[in-house]
Amino acid sequence: MPTLEIDALVFDVLGTLVDEPAGVRAGIRDLVPSLDDDAVDELLRLWQRHIGNEQQRIVDGARPYLDSDGLDREAARVVADTAGVGDPGALAGVGRRLPPWPDTVSGLARLAEHFPLMSLSNASRAALLRLDAHAGLRWHQVLSAQDVRTYKPDPSVYELAVEVSGTRPDRLLMVATHAWDLRAAQQAGLRTAYVARPVGDPPTSSDQFDLHADGLADLADQLG
């Protein structure tokens, strides 16, 4: 494996460091305790489709920017209406209390001994503040797509990380479990590390990321 000369690590958060689907499922179960697993999963897919579609419409310029808290409120209303529940209750805030993966906290601590760590998330600044506290995530710098009023994979989000880091893009390593995220980071000139998670977007045979890791401990091992 060629040696990577890296000045800092840039992390996706949702899915990569926290189990977003598990958190949303828990919120749906709290909203409608009588639902079986299949019904909960269907409502989870409805939530995910709404968030994904609306983020893409914002990236495409088809609707004005709305931060992740606003999109979560919209998704919670869609889920509640579909489930026949009048009030979405606490579901709208579920993005602020997502569980970390078992290796997240220890893995970040280990990596932080050798590299500056930055988050680069589609979550809003306010959501990241609460989510980081809830999940025990520690950073040297927290960046949100809200800072450039769009969403990944818009190039300006990755350019933000380059600007804030004060280093060349090819000395930044973007870490994510979403291949689409890493492809966009590559287009912006960043180095890339795919971390396998059960909920991620796996690479295809045509993807050529710099590193592939089974988890954060494996990533730390590969980075030496």
TIKE-959174 format. One line per field, with one value per residue: residue in three letters; x, y, z of N, C-alpha, C, O in turn. Coordinates in pm, whole numbers, plus 50000, padded with zeros to 5 digits. Layout:
BEGIN
rest = ALA_...;
n_east = X_...;
n_north = Y_...;
n_up = Z_...;
ca_east = X_...;
ca_north = Y_...;
ca_up = Z_...;
c_east = X_...;
c_north = Y_...;
c_up = Z_...;
o_east = X_...;
o_north = Y_...;
o_up = Z_...;
! end
This chain:
BEGIN
rest = MET_PRO_THR_LEU_GLU_ILE_ASP_ALA_LEU_VAL_PHE_ASP_VAL_LEU_GLY_THR_LEU_VAL_ASP_GLU_PRO_ALA_GLY_VAL_ARG_ALA_GLY_ILE_ARG_ASP_LEU_VAL_PRO_SER_LEU_ASP_ASP_ASP_ALA_VAL_ASP_GLU_LEU_LEU_ARG_LEU_TRP_GLN_ARG_HIS_ILE_GLY_ASN_GLU_GLN_GLN_ARG_ILE_VAL_ASP_GLY_ALA_ARG_PRO_TYR_LEU_ASP_SER_ASP_GLY_LEU_ASP_ARG_GLU_ALA_ALA_ARG_VAL_VAL_ALA_ASP_THR_ALA_GLY_VAL_GLY_ASP_PRO_GLY_ALA_LEU_ALA_GLY_VAL_GLY_ARG_ARG_LEU_PRO_PRO_TRP_PRO_ASP_THR_VAL_SER_GLY_LEU_ALA_ARG_LEU_ALA_GLU_HIS_PHE_PRO_LEU_MET_SER_LEU_SER_ASN_ALA_SER_ARG_ALA_ALA_LEU_LEU_ARG_LEU_ASP_ALA_HIS_ALA_GLY_LEU_ARG_TRP_HIS_GLN_VAL_LEU_SER_ALA_GLN_ASP_VAL_ARG_THR_TYR_LYS_PRO_ASP_PRO_SER_VAL_TYR_GLU_LEU_ALA_VAL_GLU_VAL_SER_GLY_THR_ARG_PRO_ASP_ARG_LEU_LEU_MET_VAL_ALA_THR_HIS_ALA_TRP_ASP_LEU_ARG_ALA_ALA_GLN_GLN_ALA_GLY_LEU_ARG_THR_ALA_TYR_VAL_ALA_ARG_PRO_VAL_GLY_ASP_PRO_PRO_THR_SER_SER_ASP_GLN_PHE_ASP_LEU_HIS_ALA_ASP_GLY_LEU_ALA_ASP_LEU_ALA_ASP_GLN_LEU_GLY;
n_east = 50084_50066_50229_50041_50049_49926_49761_49535_49225_48902_48575_48275_47962_47689_47579_47843_47979_47774_47481_47249_46999_46915_46863_46652_46462_46412_46293_46059_45935_45883_45699_45484_45405_45273_45341_45465_45783_45817_45649_45765_46013_45928_45833_46072_46212_46053_46106_46383_46377_46244_46423_46658_46564_46483_46716_46869_46717_46767_47045_47036_46922_46648_46482_46471_46741_46718_46782_46909_46754_46507_46439_46423_46200_46005_46018_45942_45676_45569_45602_45445_45191_45150_45144_44914_44913_44857_45036_45377_45553_45843_45985_46083_46318_46498_46737_46928_47003_47137_47271_47617_47843_47992_48275_48332_48388_48626_48785_48803_48938_49184_49278_49294_49523_49721_49641_49481_49130_48837_48488_48254_47958_47620_47436_47290_47450_47347_47226_47451_47590_47432_47418_47689_47747_47566_47649_47911_48118_48429_48600_48846_48768_48451_48251_47979_47750_47570_47715_47778_47535_47414_47413_47610_47635_47743_48006_48101_48085_48293_48502_48488_48597_48862_48936_48909_49091_49336_49524_49649_49411_49481_49610_49428_49222_48929_48686_48442_48136_47982_47982_47909_47960_48237_48314_48243_48413_48658_48641_48675_48939_49030_49186_49074_48892_48722_48499_48363_48026_47717_47506_47589_47686_47813_48130_48159_48278_48417_48506_48783_48916_49144_49188_49047_48858_48771_48668_48709_48932_49077_49125_49293_49509_49598_49678_49892;
n_north = 49880_50219_50492_50736_51083_51268_51546_51597_51450_51410_51366_51210_51204_51108_50790_50701_50745_50742_50544_50608_50501_50326_50507_50659_50459_50395_50635_50627_50402_50493_50686_50543_50289_50047_49943_49687_49530_49537_49745_49959_49967_50036_50295_50412_50400_50577_50816_50837_50861_51105_51288_51247_51309_51578_51706_51670_51822_52075_52094_52090_52331_52350_52412_52650_52682_52482_52401_52099_52049_52159_51997_51752_51800_51820_51555_51410_51494_51387_51112_51085_51158_50953_50735_50786_50949_51232_51421_51462_51468_51398_51294_51461_51561_51355_51329_51440_51269_51022_50689_50608_50405_50100_50121_50386_50606_50527_50483_50737_50870_50739_50797_51071_51109_51133_51283_51592_51613_51656_51709_51670_51733_51677_51744_52005_52289_52327_52078_51911_51996_51898_51628_51546_51575_51391_51145_51133_51235_51370_51650_51833_52026_52131_52101_52199_52138_52339_52571_52648_52653_52443_52097_51799_51599_51845_52032_52256_52201_52025_52184_52371_52230_52208_52477_52557_52388_52477_52352_52157_51998_51734_51646_51597_51357_51212_51046_50803_50613_50609_50561_50744_50986_50980_50970_51226_51374_51294_51413_51673_51670_51551_51294_50957_50740_50450_50329_50041_49993_49859_50005_50150_50288_50089_50062_50038_49819_49986_50195_50366_50405_50540_50402_50114_50017_49806_49917_50180_50117_49951_50137_50315_50143_50107_50361_50386;
n_up = 50000_49906_50074_50240_50252_50485_50625_50777_50892_50757_50845_50750_50924_50973_50960_50910_51156_51341_51398_51202_51084_51294_51500_51392_51355_51626_51706_51551_51657_51915_51852_51737_51902_51849_51603_51381_51293_51011_50932_51065_50934_50678_50719_50797_50552_50409_50547_50488_50207_50178_50301_50145_49883_49910_49995_49762_49581_49681_49640_49362_49313_49302_49511_49782_50023_50312_50643_50807_51032_50967_50745_50875_51035_50839_50734_50960_50985_50748_50800_51032_50935_50747_50916_51048_51271_51462_51578_51532_51742_51932_51724_51524_51626_51626_51494_51654_51848_51789_51797_51856_51660_51789_51781_51747_51933_52067_51844_51720_51924_51920_51660_51681_51823_51640_51420_51320_51352_51165_51140_50873_50782_50668_50856_51054_51218_51479_51522_51511_51737_51950_51878_51875_52147_52258_52145_52219_52063_51979_51857_51661_51491_51385_51109_50909_50643_50639_50663_50407_50292_50147_50045_50083_49791_49693_49550_49692_49961_50023_49946_50146_50365_50277_50268_50540_50662_50576_50417_50137_49917_49850_50071_50259_50412_50336_50516_50502_50496_50278_49944_49746_49869_49899_49631_49547_49710_49606_49354_49431_49491_49724_49928_49990_50212_50259_50497_50620_50702_50830_50723_50509_50185_49970_49792_49433_49171_49008_49161_49305_49576_49819_50061_50221_50491_50768_50994_51241_51397_51226_51026_51164_51207_50943_50877_51034;
ca_east = 50000_50148_50217_49964_50094_49799_49769_49415_49117_48770_48481_48129_47911_47566_47604_47982_48013_47654_47387_47132_46875_46872_46806_46522_46371_46373_46198_45931_45873_45830_45583_45373_45455_45201_45386_45559_45913_45804_45588_45867_46112_45868_45832_46211_46243_45982_46188_46508_46347_46213_46546_46745_46509_46481_46855_46911_46650_46840_47171_47005_46864_46504_46414_46565_46808_46656_46880_46868_46646_46383_46408_46379_46062_45921_46014_45863_45535_45531_45591_45329_45069_45136_45110_44787_44936_44842_45151_45502_45620_45989_46049_46152_46450_46570_46871_47020_47028_47167_47373_47744_47886_48072_48417_48346_48452_48764_48857_48835_49042_49312_49320_49323_49659_49816_49590_49364_49007_48727_48364_48198_47829_47499_47359_47307_47541_47278_47209_47581_47623_47361_47454_47824_47741_47493_47725_48046_48213_48522_48659_48928_48692_48321_48203_47846_47711_47495_47807_47775_47392_47379_47436_47689_47770_47781_48151_48135_48097_48429_48591_48488_48695_48995_48962_48925_49211_49456_49620_49608_49310_49539_49664_49312_49165_48785_48648_48296_48082_47899_48067_47875_48028_48379_48333_48240_48537_48763_48628_48728_49082_49066_49211_48950_48895_48591_48486_48244_47921_47601_47407_47656_47673_47942_48193_48141_48405_48486_48558_48924_48945_49281_49187_48924_48877_48659_48621_48805_49057_49148_49173_49409_49620_49647_49744_50014;
ca_north = 50000_50340_50577_50859_51198_51327_51649_51596_51360_51473_51256_51209_51167_51030_50660_50663_50744_50711_50455_50691_50425_50275_50617_50694_50349_50412_50745_50582_50311_50576_50757_50447_50164_49928_49900_49575_49566_49570_49878_50056_49978_50109_50436_50455_50425_50699_50923_50848_50912_51248_51362_51237_51382_51722_51753_51678_51937_52195_52093_52120_52464_52340_52473_52726_52608_52458_52321_51961_52048_52182_51878_51649_51831_51779_51409_51363_51517_51288_50983_51089_51156_50821_50643_50825_51012_51376_51499_51385_51467_51409_51234_51565_51585_51229_51342_51493_51166_50897_50613_50585_50267_50060_50157_50525_50694_50485_50500_50879_50905_50685_50873_51209_51115_51149_51373_51676_51552_51747_51652_51739_51665_51744_51788_52147_52319_52301_51933_51853_52027_51802_51491_51518_51558_51267_51027_51139_51261_51479_51700_51952_52125_52082_52170_52160_52187_52462_52684_52691_52655_52339_51964_51703_51605_51970_52053_52363_52146_51972_52301_52431_52157_52246_52615_52564_52312_52550_52265_52116_51892_51599_51610_51572_51224_51206_50915_50789_50481_50631_50574_50868_51095_50970_51008_51372_51423_51271_51515_51797_51654_51491_51151_50894_50615_50389_50250_49957_49992_49786_50093_50239_50277_50025_50094_49949_49770_50095_50293_50350_50484_50518_50303_50043_49973_49737_50000_50286_50057_49908_50259_50363_50052_50132_50492_50373;
ca_up = 50000_49905_50192_50222_50329_50526_50729_50861_50853_50746_50865_50747_51056_50970_50898_50927_51298_51418_51330_51177_51073_51425_51575_51335_51391_51766_51711_51495_51755_52022_51799_51717_51962_51804_51470_51374_51235_50869_50921_51107_50827_50567_50755_50790_50411_50373_50605_50413_50073_50186_50328_50029_49769_49935_49991_49622_49520_49724_49565_49222_49303_49279_49624_49865_50128_50442_50716_50835_51131_50894_50667_50970_51074_50725_50728_51074_50952_50647_50868_51122_50853_50689_51025_51105_51401_51443_51624_51519_51871_51939_51607_51447_51684_51641_51439_51755_51949_51719_51870_51786_51641_51905_51770_51708_52031_52087_51718_51705_52022_51873_51542_51723_51876_51529_51316_51346_51303_51134_51088_50757_50786_50620_50972_51085_51329_51605_51536_51541_51876_52037_51840_51922_52292_52286_52102_52273_51955_52009_51734_51660_51414_51341_50990_50864_50512_50661_50647_50267_50257_50052_50102_50006_49735_49629_49567_49786_50097_50036_49937_50279_50446_50230_50310_50685_50702_50541_50351_50003_49922_49842_50202_50345_50390_50362_50568_50494_50460_50159_49825_49674_49940_49866_49490_49540_49772_49506_49251_49489_49508_49853_49937_50035_50288_50280_50619_50606_50803_50779_50661_50415_50040_49940_49663_49319_49117_48938_49257_49341_49694_49867_50169_50256_50629_50831_51104_51273_51443_51105_50960_51242_51179_50808_50875_51111;
c_east = 50087_50124_50140_50024_49973_49822_49651_49315_48985_48666_48338_48081_47794_47586_47745_48020_47894_47559_47255_47002_46824_46807_46669_46420_46321_46273_46062_45860_45815_45703_45461_45418_45391_45253_45478_45685_45901_45746_45686_45969_46056_45864_45974_46249_46175_46059_46312_46485_46320_46341_46636_46695_46516_46622_46902_46843_46718_46972_47148_46949_46714_46421_46516_46625_46722_46750_46823_46759_46511_46343_46362_46235_45965_45906_45931_45714_45486_45510_45467_45199_45045_45094_44976_44797_44933_44966_45279_45587_45770_46059_46129_46293_46536_46713_46974_47056_47048_47279_47501_47764_47981_48219_48440_48427_48599_48846_48895_48946_49179_49365_49361_49462_49761_49772_49488_49241_48901_48604_48320_48064_47720_47410_47389_47405_47475_47260_47341_47622_47561_47403_47593_47825_47675_47578_47867_48153_48297_48595_48758_48857_48563_48274_48068_47822_47628_47584_47812_47634_47360_47407_47539_47593_47804_47930_48187_48149_48239_48532_48598_48592_48837_49030_48992_49054_49339_49563_49568_49504_49369_49611_49552_49254_49018_48749_48496_48259_47994_47989_48036_47945_48177_48406_48335_48364_48655_48760_48682_48877_49126_49106_49090_48974_48753_48596_48354_48153_47801_47504_47467_47617_47805_47999_48153_48278_48483_48543_48703_48956_49083_49287_49049_48948_48752_48598_48729_48937_49142_49202_49297_49531_49682_49720_49870_50017;
c_north = 50125_50423_50703_50967_51283_51427_51645_51497_51435_51362_51294_51160_51070_50900_50612_50650_50715_50629_50531_50610_50372_50386_50656_50585_50364_50525_50708_50488_50389_50648_50666_50311_50037_49873_49778_49619_49608_49710_49986_50076_50054_50259_50493_50486_50552_50821_50946_50903_51062_51329_51363_51319_51533_51780_51768_51794_52067_52205_52136_52261_52465_52391_52550_52638_52600_52367_52185_51952_52068_52062_51764_51674_51793_51628_51352_51382_51416_51152_50980_51083_51018_50718_50675_50885_51163_51457_51416_51384_51482_51353_51337_51590_51463_51239_51396_51389_51028_50823_50597_50436_50230_50105_50306_50607_50656_50505_50645_50920_50857_50766_51015_51222_51150_51251_51470_51611_51659_51665_51735_51673_51747_51790_51936_52166_52287_52151_51867_51879_51925_51659_51455_51495_51425_51144_51025_51161_51383_51520_51812_52064_52060_52166_52112_52215_52315_52585_52734_52679_52562_52205_51890_51627_51733_51996_52157_52312_52095_52085_52374_52363_52194_52385_52623_52495_52390_52466_52227_52005_51752_51558_51598_51436_51227_51063_50905_50645_50489_50653_50702_50988_51097_51007_51160_51433_51405_51379_51650_51786_51591_51345_51087_50763_50567_50305_50172_49969_49917_49871_50177_50214_50220_50068_49993_49907_49880_50201_50261_50445_50447_50407_50240_49985_49906_49819_50103_50230_50012_50029_50313_50275_50084_50265_50494_50453;
c_up = 50000_50030_50158_50309_50362_50639_50825_50805_50858_50748_50829_50883_51046_50891_50922_51074_51388_51331_51310_51163_51207_51507_51524_51365_51534_51780_51657_51591_51873_51978_51787_51771_51909_51672_51480_51299_51089_50851_50962_50996_50707_50596_50757_50646_50362_50423_50518_50273_50078_50206_50205_49911_49790_49941_49847_49551_49559_49650_49421_49203_49280_49395_49707_49974_50254_50518_50754_50940_51064_50811_50757_51015_50962_50721_50841_51048_50850_50711_50956_51044_50795_50794_51089_51244_51381_51474_51611_51645_51859_51817_51528_51499_51693_51590_51537_51860_51884_51791_51790_51762_51755_51900_51750_51807_52050_51960_51694_51801_51976_51755_51579_51785_51766_51425_51374_51281_51281_51094_50968_50728_50720_50735_51000_51201_51464_51628_51573_51685_51969_52007_51891_52073_52327_52258_52156_52168_51988_51882_51760_51583_51367_51223_50949_50724_50523_50638_50503_50208_50140_50120_50018_49915_49659_49653_49672_49929_50121_50027_50071_50368_50406_50280_50460_50729_50674_50474_50214_50013_49919_49970_50305_50310_50432_50399_50569_50464_50336_50039_49749_49736_49902_49720_49476_49601_49676_49399_49298_49521_49638_49835_50006_50109_50310_50408_50611_50727_50745_50701_50550_50270_49990_49806_49556_49268_49046_49032_49291_49455_49748_49971_50181_50396_50681_50944_51136_51326_51324_51030_51032_51216_51043_50799_50961_51240;
o_east = 50175_50014_50169_50047_49923_49893_49663_49318_48958_48669_48287_48151_47798_47608_47766_48087_47911_47556_47162_46902_46703_46707_46579_46305_46202_46178_45959_45738_45710_45611_45350_45465_45449_45212_45558_45692_45967_45791_45690_46008_46129_45890_45995_46313_46232_46075_46343_46564_46367_46364_46685_46773_46551_46644_46967_46907_46727_47009_47228_46931_46658_46300_46635_46570_46661_46795_46704_46679_46413_46225_46274_46158_45857_45795_45857_45633_45375_45413_45393_45107_44931_45018_44929_44704_45000_44997_45288_45683_45820_46182_46233_46379_46639_46801_47093_47132_46982_47372_47497_47710_48045_48281_48554_48525_48686_48964_49007_49036_49278_49483_49451_49513_49873_49855_49416_49249_48877_48615_48346_48057_47727_47316_47499_47438_47538_47276_47343_47683_47628_47420_47613_47895_47721_47581_47937_48265_48243_48644_48756_48882_48564_48260_48047_47868_47618_47535_47846_47616_47289_47422_47553_47482_47888_47977_48292_48218_48297_48636_48701_48666_48924_49141_49087_49119_49439_49681_49455_49508_49312_49668_49579_49239_48987_48777_48428_48340_47938_48063_48126_47986_48234_48509_48416_48416_48741_48865_48730_48936_49246_49064_49013_49063_48672_48684_48247_48198_47786_47426_47400_47531_47900_47924_48118_48380_48604_48619_48740_49015_49133_49381_48947_49045_48640_48485_48830_49042_49263_49313_49394_49642_49804_49814_49945_50116;
o_north = 50137_50424_50769_50946_51358_51399_51685_51464_51512_51273_51397_51084_50962_50903_50494_50554_50667_50642_50519_50647_50373_50362_50684_50614_50348_50514_50751_50496_50353_50668_50704_50227_49929_49764_49766_49731_49703_49785_50093_50189_50129_50340_50610_50588_50626_50919_51059_50984_51137_51428_51469_51389_51607_51893_51866_51859_52159_52312_52208_52305_52568_52411_52518_52535_52698_52266_52159_51859_52002_52026_51687_51580_51740_51576_51255_51296_51365_51083_50881_51011_50970_50626_50601_50876_51216_51552_51309_51308_51568_51362_51304_51637_51465_51165_51398_51418_50931_50885_50576_50352_50318_50126_50350_50671_50743_50541_50673_50996_50928_50799_51073_51333_51191_51302_51434_51560_51743_51565_51855_51571_51870_51867_51984_52071_52228_52103_51776_51793_51870_51578_51346_51406_51355_51049_50925_51113_51488_51435_51876_52182_51949_52288_51991_52324_52391_52691_52850_52693_52599_52201_51914_51595_51729_51983_52147_52375_52119_52081_52432_52431_52210_52408_52689_52540_52370_52503_52260_51926_51660_51449_51589_51402_51243_50970_50989_50567_50388_50751_50764_51080_51203_51067_51216_51533_51492_51430_51730_51881_51578_51280_51156_50685_50636_50222_50231_49956_49913_49819_50267_50133_50295_50107_49879_49954_49867_50287_50145_50551_50337_50327_50305_49913_49942_49792_50112_50289_50031_50025_50353_50325_50086_50279_50592_50449;
o_up = 50086_50085_50058_50428_50279_50735_50940_50686_50950_50662_50872_50951_51105_50770_50951_51112_51500_51209_51391_51225_51232_51575_51603_51397_51561_51857_51711_51606_51925_52058_51822_51694_51921_51632_51572_51247_51046_50764_50901_50966_50641_50507_50724_50620_50283_50349_50480_50225_49992_50137_50164_49845_49698_49895_49812_49468_49477_49602_49363_49090_49242_49380_49703_50011_50295_50464_50735_50937_51098_50807_50720_51032_50988_50705_50821_51085_50861_50681_50955_51082_50793_50764_51175_51324_51291_51402_51671_51654_51787_51808_51471_51424_51762_51636_51507_51953_51922_51840_51669_51833_51813_52005_51738_51769_52048_51967_51651_51764_51991_51750_51517_51799_51796_51349_51466_51169_51368_51024_50962_50660_50717_50713_50974_51272_51552_51740_51656_51749_52057_52098_51945_52122_52417_52337_52140_52182_52023_51807_51865_51606_51315_51235_50953_50690_50426_50599_50480_50087_50046_50243_49898_49956_49568_49767_49735_50010_50226_50094_50106_50439_50492_50329_50501_50823_50743_50474_50178_50107_49979_49977_50425_50192_50550_50325_50628_50413_50293_50032_49693_49666_49876_49689_49402_49550_49667_49358_49218_49572_49663_49738_50073_50074_50372_50425_50597_50841_50623_50621_50499_50238_49969_49716_49585_49316_49027_48989_49305_49435_49724_49971_50155_50418_50644_50985_51065_51302_51322_50977_50968_51204_51029_50720_50960_51313;
! end
